[in-house]
């Protein structure tokens, strides 16, 4: 797998992929960052995850605006409730 970094690095950094967990422990959070059609992407992603990972709990979250980081309370909630999070955006 090749990771492409869009930044202008004259000497590219070598990055290793994070180790994959053995399995999914806890709920999977799906975070919509509030860009247009992000909910459409999250809906499709949820559909695909349910088909591939039956029985895994999916929890949906939404940022109030894409222009700012997620509020601290929302980040804490996701951290407490989920073992994984997928952040998705679309336009």
Residue, then its C-alpha position, 0 to 999 in steps of 0.5 A: x500500500x502506498x500512502x500519498x501525502x499532499x503536503x509539499x515535503x521536499x524530503x517525504x516523511x516515511x510513515x507506517x500504518x497503525x497496527x490493525x486490531x484483532x477485532x472490533x471491540x465496542x461500538x463504531x462511531x460514524x461522525x458526520x462533519x456537517x458538510x453537504x451530503x455527508x449524511x448520504x455518505x454515512x448512510x451508505x457507509x453504515x449499510x456497507x458496515x452492517x453487511x460486512x460486520x453483522x452484530x456490530x453496533x453503529x452509533x451516529x454523531x454529527x458536528x454542529x458545523x464543519x468549519x470548527x473542530x468537534x466540541x469537547x463534549x461531543x469528542x468525550x461522548x464518542x470516546x466514552x461510547x465507541x471503540x472506533x470512529x469513522x469521520x466522513x465528509x462529502x460535498 
